[in-house]
Amino acid sequence: MMEGKRITDLLETEIPVVQAGMAGGVTTPELVAAVSEAGAFGTIGAGYMSAEDMKESIREVKKRTSKPFGVNLFVPEEPEASLEDRERAAEALRPYREELGMDDGDAPEVPDVFLEQVEGVLAETVPVVSFTFGIPPKEVIQSLKQAGMTVIGTATTVEEAVQNEEAGMDAVVAQGAEAGGHRGTFDTTFDKAMIGSMSLLPQVADHVSIPIIAAGGIMDRRGVDAAFVLGAEGVQLGTAFLTTRESGAQAVHKEAVLHAGEADTVVTKAFSGKPARGIENRFTREMEGRNVLDYPLQNALTKPIRKEAGRQQNTDFLSLWSGQSPRLSQDMTVAELIRSLVGPWE
């Protein structure tokens, strides 16, 4: 069994297990710090955060642990949508707003906070910054590396992994189709990049020299062992950490994952405009085939609905992100989960 030494050296952690940077409130400072304190690597999912909120979260984690942790950022996208398209998309959501007792509200804003976030991680001297949804500008990568930070990219195909290496990334997350939440695809259509981990990992390993962190469907030691055999030197878990006690996921979300089966997830654009895997519910079923704006416009449109649904504990309209292995999820503490994963490195 490989030891994942390149990853542990890179992350300055004891074991090559990374907690995924799940955006939207799951990665509380409590969760991130607990992961790092237990010898793995915690990550703040800052994709939707303002720069100030992100910096506050970083400071909170530092209060709880002196061990390294990272921040995950979304590489920005700039889709275009006509006024007519925006109106159609808003109209498709009107019945759900009415059912939840919401008014029409104002037109949603989609602020571009990426460069402010980059300035924020530089100011707060975060050890590791990872990226999803693309490769950031070379100036961003250079500024982070010049500051002594480790940078990690995300890939869903071999070509995307190669591009990450060529751009100067220190490691790459190879995201299999089993992964919960958003797809990291940026160089092809998402359907062509729906490659399972068993196929993706060895092919990526044959074409890049930087360390590979496997993601997608990994929930226990069996998945960890399999990832290492296939060429990974580290593993990234999202859904497994989502149901831990320290996770900021809503209780109804945790319960939905804990009681779901492997056939209960779907890949949908309905919530955010970008394909993402979650547990099927009424919203994903009824929105199939309806007018949906591209990310992040659709995400901004549905955010108030998701927020109100969460307040009402109504899972019909929540984005219940989950990977394809929910039967393996457990209600436990972060420390208990990590202890169950450390066998290969004991």
C-alpha positions as CSV (number, residue, x, y, z in Angstrom):
1,M,0.0,0.0,0.0
2,M,1.3,3.4,-0.9
3,E,1.8,5.9,1.9
4,G,0.7,9.1,0.2
5,K,3.9,10.7,1.3
6,R,3.9,13.4,-1.4
7,I,0.5,14.5,-0.4
8,T,1.2,14.5,3.4
9,D,4.4,16.4,2.8
10,L,2.5,18.9,0.5
11,L,-0.3,19.4,3.0
12,E,1.9,19.0,6.1
13,T,-0.6,16.6,7.5
14,E,-0.4,13.2,9.1
15,I,-2.6,11.2,6.7
16,P,-3.5,11.8,3.0
17,V,-7.2,12.4,3.6
18,V,-8.8,15.7,2.5
19,Q,-12.2,17.0,3.6
20,A,-13.8,18.4,0.4
21,G,-14.5,22.2,0.3
22,M,-18.3,21.9,0.3
23,A,-19.7,25.4,-0.2
24,G,-23.0,26.6,1.2
25,G,-22.5,26.4,4.9
26,V,-21.4,22.7,5.4
27,T,-17.8,23.5,6.1
28,T,-18.1,25.3,9.4
29,P,-14.9,26.4,11.3
30,E,-15.8,23.6,13.7
31,L,-15.8,21.0,11.0
32,V,-12.6,22.2,9.3
33,A,-10.7,22.5,12.5
34,A,-11.9,19.1,13.7
35,V,-10.6,17.5,10.5
36,S,-7.2,19.0,10.8
37,E,-6.9,18.3,14.5
38,A,-7.7,14.6,13.8
39,G,-4.7,14.4,11.4
40,A,-6.4,14.9,8.1
41,F,-6.8,18.1,6.1
42,G,-9.8,20.4,6.5
43,T,-11.0,22.8,3.8
44,I,-13.2,25.8,4.0
45,G,-15.7,25.8,1.1
46,A,-15.6,29.5,0.3
47,G,-17.2,29.4,-3.2
48,Y,-20.3,31.4,-2.2
49,M,-18.7,33.5,0.5
50,S,-17.9,37.2,0.4
51,A,-14.2,38.0,0.9
52,E,-14.9,39.3,4.4
53,D,-17.0,36.3,5.5
54,M,-14.2,34.0,4.1
55,K,-11.6,35.9,6.1
56,E,-13.7,35.6,9.3
57,S,-14.1,31.9,8.7
58,I,-10.3,31.5,8.3
59,R,-9.7,33.4,11.5
60,E,-12.2,31.2,13.3
61,V,-10.5,28.0,12.1
62,K,-7.1,29.4,13.3
63,K,-8.6,30.0,16.7
64,R,-9.5,26.3,16.9
65,T,-6.4,24.7,15.4
66,S,-2.8,25.4,14.7
67,K,-2.6,22.7,12.1
68,P,-2.8,23.4,8.3
69,F,-6.1,23.7,6.5
70,G,-7.1,25.0,3.1
71,V,-9.7,27.2,1.3
72,N,-11.5,26.1,-1.9
73,L,-12.5,28.8,-4.4
74,F,-14.7,28.7,-7.5
75,V,-13.1,30.0,-10.7
76,P,-15.7,32.5,-11.9
77,E,-17.8,32.1,-15.0
78,E,-19.6,34.9,-16.9
79,P,-22.6,33.5,-18.6
80,E,-25.0,35.7,-20.6
81,A,-28.7,35.6,-20.5
82,S,-31.3,37.8,-22.2
83,L,-33.9,39.6,-20.2
84,E,-36.5,37.2,-21.8
85,D,-34.5,34.2,-20.6
86,R,-34.2,35.6,-17.1
87,E,-38.0,36.3,-17.0
88,R,-38.8,32.8,-18.1
89,A,-36.5,31.3,-15.5
90,A,-38.0,33.4,-12.8
91,E,-41.5,32.5,-13.9
92,A,-40.7,28.8,-13.7
93,L,-39.8,29.3,-10.0
94,R,-42.9,31.4,-9.2
95,P,-45.1,28.5,-8.1
96,Y,-42.5,27.3,-5.6
97,R,-42.1,30.8,-4.1
98,E,-45.8,31.0,-3.7
99,E,-46.0,27.6,-2.1
100,L,-43.4,28.6,0.4
101,G,-45.2,31.9,1.1
102,M,-42.5,34.1,-0.5
103,D,-43.0,37.3,-2.4
104,D,-41.5,37.9,-5.8
105,G,-38.4,39.6,-4.4
106,D,-35.8,41.6,-6.2
107,A,-33.7,40.5,-9.1
108,P,-30.8,38.6,-7.7
109,E,-27.3,39.9,-7.9
110,V,-24.3,37.8,-8.8
111,P,-21.2,39.6,-7.4
112,D,-17.8,38.7,-8.8
113,V,-15.8,38.2,-5.6
114,F,-13.1,35.9,-6.9
115,L,-10.2,38.4,-6.9
116,E,-11.2,39.7,-3.5
117,Q,-11.2,36.2,-2.2
118,V,-7.7,35.7,-3.6
119,E,-6.5,38.8,-1.9
120,G,-8.2,37.6,1.3
121,V,-6.4,34.2,1.3
122,L,-3.1,36.1,0.7
123,A,-3.8,38.5,3.5
124,E,-4.7,35.6,5.9
125,T,-1.8,33.4,4.8
126,V,-3.7,30.2,4.2
127,P,-1.4,27.3,3.6
128,V,-3.4,25.7,0.7
129,V,-5.8,27.1,-1.9
130,S,-7.8,24.7,-4.1
131,F,-9.8,25.6,-7.2
132,T,-13.0,24.2,-8.8
133,F,-14.8,25.0,-12.1
134,G,-11.6,25.8,-14.0
135,I,-8.1,27.0,-13.8
136,P,-7.5,30.5,-12.4
137,P,-5.5,33.1,-14.3
138,K,-1.7,32.4,-14.3
139,E,-1.2,35.7,-12.3
140,V,-3.3,34.3,-9.5
141,I,-1.4,31.0,-9.4
142,Q,1.9,32.8,-9.4
143,S,0.9,35.2,-6.7
144,L,-0.2,32.4,-4.4
145,K,2.9,30.3,-5.1
146,Q,5.2,33.3,-4.6
147,A,3.6,33.7,-1.2
148,G,4.5,30.1,-0.3
149,M,1.1,28.6,-0.7
150,T,0.2,25.2,-2.2
151,V,-2.3,25.3,-5.1
152,I,-4.5,22.4,-6.0
153,G,-6.8,22.1,-9.1
154,T,-9.8,19.9,-10.0
155,A,-10.2,17.7,-13.0
156,T,-12.9,15.4,-14.4
157,T,-10.9,14.2,-17.4
158,V,-7.3,13.3,-18.2
159,E,-7.0,16.5,-20.4
160,E,-8.2,18.7,-17.6
161,A,-5.6,17.1,-15.2
162,V,-2.9,17.7,-17.8
163,Q,-4.0,21.3,-18.1
164,N,-3.8,21.7,-14.3
165,E,-0.3,20.4,-14.2
166,E,0.8,22.6,-17.1
167,A,-0.7,25.6,-15.2
168,G,1.5,25.0,-12.3
169,M,-0.8,23.2,-9.8
170,D,1.0,21.3,-7.1
171,A,-1.6,18.5,-7.1
172,V,-4.9,17.7,-8.8
173,V,-8.2,16.3,-7.5
174,A,-9.5,13.7,-9.9
175,Q,-13.3,14.0,-9.5
176,G,-15.1,10.8,-10.5
177,A,-18.7,10.8,-11.7
178,E,-19.8,9.3,-8.3
179,A,-19.0,12.6,-6.5
180,G,-21.7,14.6,-4.8
181,G,-22.3,18.2,-5.4
182,H,-21.1,20.2,-8.5
183,R,-19.1,18.7,-11.3
184,G,-15.7,20.4,-11.7
185,T,-15.8,20.0,-15.5
186,F,-14.4,22.9,-17.5
187,D,-12.9,21.7,-20.7
188,T,-15.7,19.7,-22.3
189,T,-19.4,19.0,-21.8
190,F,-20.3,17.6,-18.5
191,D,-21.9,14.4,-19.9
192,K,-18.6,13.5,-21.7
193,A,-16.8,14.0,-18.4
194,M,-19.0,11.7,-16.4
195,I,-16.2,9.2,-16.0
196,G,-16.3,6.9,-13.0
197,S,-13.3,6.9,-10.6
198,M,-12.2,3.4,-11.5
199,S,-11.7,4.5,-15.1
200,L,-10.5,8.1,-14.4
201,L,-7.8,7.5,-11.8
202,P,-5.4,5.1,-13.6
203,Q,-5.7,7.1,-16.8
204,V,-4.9,10.4,-15.0
205,A,-2.0,8.7,-13.2
206,D,-0.5,7.7,-16.5
207,H,-0.5,11.2,-17.9
208,V,0.5,13.6,-15.0
209,S,3.4,13.6,-12.6
210,I,1.9,15.7,-9.9
211,P,0.2,13.9,-7.0
212,I,-3.4,12.9,-7.6
213,I,-6.1,13.2,-4.9
214,A,-9.1,10.9,-5.7
215,A,-12.6,12.1,-5.2
216,G,-16.0,10.6,-5.9
217,G,-17.9,7.9,-3.9
218,I,-15.1,7.3,-1.4
219,M,-16.7,6.8,2.1
220,D,-14.6,4.2,3.9
221,R,-11.3,2.4,4.0
222,R,-12.2,0.1,1.1
223,G,-12.6,3.2,-1.1
224,V,-9.4,4.6,0.2
225,D,-7.5,1.4,-0.6
226,A,-9.0,1.2,-4.0
227,A,-8.1,4.8,-4.9
228,F,-4.4,4.1,-3.9
229,V,-4.3,1.0,-6.0
230,L,-5.6,2.9,-9.0
231,G,-2.9,5.6,-8.7
232,A,-4.0,8.2,-6.2
233,E,-1.8,9.4,-3.5
234,G,-4.5,11.0,-1.5
235,V,-8.3,10.9,-1.2
236,Q,-10.9,13.6,-0.8
237,L,-14.2,12.9,0.9
238,G,-17.3,15.1,0.9
239,T,-20.5,13.2,1.6
240,A,-18.8,11.2,4.4
241,F,-18.0,14.4,6.2
242,L,-21.3,16.0,5.5
243,T,-23.1,13.6,7.9
244,T,-20.6,14.1,10.7
245,R,-21.7,15.8,13.9
246,E,-19.5,18.8,13.3
247,S,-20.8,19.4,9.8
248,G,-22.9,22.5,9.1
249,A,-25.3,20.7,6.8
250,Q,-28.9,21.0,7.9
251,A,-30.3,18.2,10.0
252,V,-32.9,17.3,7.2
253,H,-30.1,17.1,4.7
254,K,-28.1,14.8,6.9
255,E,-31.1,12.6,7.5
256,A,-31.9,12.5,3.7
257,V,-28.3,11.2,3.0
258,L,-28.3,8.8,5.9
259,H,-31.5,7.2,4.6
260,A,-30.8,7.3,0.8
261,G,-29.7,4.5,-1.5
262,E,-27.3,4.4,-4.3
263,A,-30.1,4.8,-6.9
264,D,-31.6,7.9,-5.2
265,T,-29.2,10.5,-6.6
266,V,-29.5,12.5,-9.8
267,V,-27.4,15.0,-11.7
268,T,-29.3,18.2,-12.0
269,K,-28.9,21.8,-13.2
270,A,-32.1,22.9,-11.6
271,F,-30.7,24.5,-8.5
272,S,-27.6,26.3,-9.8
273,G,-27.4,26.0,-13.5
274,K,-24.4,23.7,-13.3
275,P,-24.7,19.9,-13.2
276,A,-24.5,18.7,-9.6
277,R,-25.3,15.3,-7.9
278,G,-27.8,15.2,-5.2
279,I,-30.8,13.3,-3.8
280,E,-33.8,13.4,-6.1
281,N,-36.7,15.4,-4.8
282,R,-39.8,17.1,-6.1
283,F,-37.8,20.2,-7.3
284,T,-35.4,18.2,-9.4
285,R,-38.2,16.1,-10.9
286,E,-40.5,19.0,-11.8
287,M,-37.7,21.3,-13.1
288,E,-36.6,18.7,-15.6
289,G,-36.8,20.2,-19.0
290,R,-37.8,23.7,-17.8
291,N,-35.9,26.9,-18.6
292,V,-32.8,27.1,-16.4
293,L,-30.2,29.8,-16.6
294,D,-26.5,29.0,-16.6
295,Y,-24.4,29.1,-13.4
296,P,-24.2,31.3,-11.4
297,L,-27.4,33.0,-12.5
298,Q,-29.7,30.1,-11.7
299,N,-28.0,29.7,-8.4
300,A,-28.8,33.3,-7.5
301,L,-32.4,32.8,-8.6
302,T,-33.0,29.7,-6.4
303,K,-31.0,30.8,-3.4
304,P,-33.9,32.5,-1.6
305,I,-36.1,29.5,-2.3
306,R,-33.5,27.1,-0.8
307,K,-33.0,29.4,2.2
308,E,-36.7,29.6,2.9
309,A,-37.1,25.8,2.3
310,G,-34.4,25.2,4.8
311,R,-36.1,27.5,7.4
312,Q,-39.3,25.5,6.9
313,Q,-37.3,22.2,6.9
314,N,-39.0,21.4,3.5
315,T,-36.8,18.9,1.6
316,D,-38.9,19.2,-1.5
317,F,-37.0,22.4,-2.4
318,L,-33.5,21.9,-0.9
319,S,-30.4,21.0,-2.8
320,L,-29.6,17.7,-1.0
321,W,-26.1,17.1,-2.4
322,S,-24.8,13.6,-2.1
323,G,-22.4,11.2,-3.8
324,Q,-23.4,7.8,-5.0
325,S,-22.5,5.9,-1.9
326,P,-25.0,7.3,0.7
327,R,-25.6,3.8,2.1
328,L,-22.1,4.0,3.5
329,S,-22.7,7.4,5.3
330,Q,-22.7,7.4,9.1
331,D,-23.8,9.6,11.9
332,M,-20.5,10.0,13.8
333,T,-17.9,12.6,14.8
334,V,-15.1,13.7,12.6
335,A,-12.6,11.9,14.8
336,E,-14.5,8.7,14.6
337,L,-14.7,8.9,10.8
338,I,-11.0,9.6,10.4
339,R,-10.0,6.8,12.8
340,S,-12.0,4.4,10.5
341,L,-10.0,5.6,7.5
342,V,-6.4,5.5,8.9
343,G,-5.8,1.8,8.6
344,P,-3.5,1.9,5.6
345,W,-1.2,4.4,7.3
346,E,-1.0,2.9,10.8
